Amino acid sequence: MKAASFDYQRPATLHAALRLLADSAGGAKLMGGGQSLGPMLNLRLTRPKQVIDVSALGELRQVTQAGDAIRIGAAVTHAEIEDGVHALLRGSVLQSVAGGIAYRAIRNRGTVGGSLAHADPAADWVLVACALAAEVEIASQAGTRRVPMDRFMHGAYTTALAEGEVLAALWVPKLGPDAHWGYFKFCRKTGEFAEASCAAVFDPARKLARVVIGALDGAPQALPALAAQVARSGAMPARAAIEAAVSASAPGKDAIDRKLLVAAVERCLAQVLMLESVQ
Ligand SMILES: Cc1cc2nc3c(=O)[nH]c(=O)nc-3n(C[C@H](O)[C@H](O)[C@H](O)COP(=O)(O)OP(=O)(O)OC[C@H]3O[C@@H](n4cnc5c(N)ncnc54)[C@H](O)[C@@H]3O)c2cc1C
């Protein structure tokens, strides 16, 4: 099956993209890398009159620092982060995670903004962005607004983005020298979406202590009591405590899913605490 016909636009500026979007009155779809939108078009799950390609917009292609935060333009690709193209992201949790997203061909085109806007519960960026307590910058003809990641993803494939809005950037904190992070996901095979995942970030300088689980039915869920315990003790919590935290934040999971999530949390925290392995 092939996509139904549509008008394709590749505006030169964000301003022009926002005007096209407003003029379309809901009939247009934005395109980042097209790695999720392409299949949806081909399967005719979406039939926009117009596709507005934002992947080359200069305003969305940069990584810059402002104060103690880093602004990652929405059209920065997974591969660029993996390859360390942007010096500000070298050695970061984002660089470490980028290389494990899908396959290289998808990473070459897929963008941070497209992934966040798509809001697949099993996606990597939504989970890491939650763990970093990041914020999403959203642009429209009315101006820009910033939404904390905890409030951006409302559920599976549902976000705070409204008609006429473009996800312009992701703002992540610049972590201090004593920060530790971990990331672990179970995938049936390399390149597949996660079946259970966990990201954790601890940064004493920024008073950041976050443990977040993903690949749930909806948005990633934080485990705040567990994070506080790890920050306080600097030790791996008892398995019973991890099980209780997972059950509280992701109720209704069957025994196998719960076990995968608990193991993902343990392995993620083992990275944070720099333990050799977890039994
Ligand atoms: C086989 C396969 C395996 C994959 N495995 C993984 C994986 O393991 N982990 C993972 O995280 N992801 C995975 N993905 C998804 C991949 O990371 C995609 O790149 C990502 O989901 C979408 O990014 P994109 O830039 O291609 O967005 P697009 O496909 O272009 O767009 C996706 C959606 O976001 C909207 N959109 C795009 N850009 C913007 C913007 N700037 N503002 C507002 N809305 C926008 C589009 O309208 C569309 O609705 C996989 C994809 C495939 C096909």
The ligand as an ORCA input file, in Angstrom:
! r2SCAN-3c Opt
* xyz 0 1
  C      11.648     -0.354     12.754
  C      11.659      0.812     13.715
  C      12.250      0.629     14.957
  C      12.277      1.682     15.861
  N      12.848      1.468     17.089
  C      12.885      2.502     17.976
  C      13.481      2.335     19.256
  O      14.044      1.291     19.594
  N      13.451      3.375     20.113
  C      12.875      4.584     19.779
  O      12.875      5.495     20.583
  N      12.314      4.783     18.565
  C      12.320      3.773     17.666
  N      11.747      3.983     16.433
  C      11.163      5.292     16.122
  C      12.232      6.246     15.568
  O      13.053      6.663     16.640
  C      11.626      7.484     14.900
  O      12.675      8.252     14.456
  C      10.780      8.399     15.764
  O       9.736      7.782     16.403
  C      10.097      9.463     14.941
  O      11.008     10.429     14.617
  P      10.936     11.127     13.211
  O      11.825     12.321     13.292
  O      11.194     10.149     12.144
  O       9.423     11.667     13.186
  P       8.341     11.580     12.030
  O       8.121     10.162     11.652
  O       8.662     12.526     10.948
  O       7.065     12.136     12.819
  C       6.476     11.400     13.865
  C       5.284     12.201     14.397
  O       5.743     13.398     15.021
  C       5.227     14.557     14.357
  N       6.325     15.517     14.326
  C       7.554     15.321     13.761
  N       8.334     16.378     14.031
  C       7.588     17.260     14.754
  C       7.855     18.529     15.351
  N       9.052     19.140     15.266
  N       6.850     19.138     16.035
  C       5.641     18.537     16.161
  N       5.343     17.344     15.625
  C       6.305     16.709     14.931
  C       4.749     14.081     13.008
  O       3.691     14.866     12.504
  C       4.311     12.657     13.319
  O       3.021     12.676     13.871
  C      11.716      2.951     15.514
  C      11.138      3.130     14.255
  C      11.106      2.102     13.359
  C      10.483      2.314     12.012
*
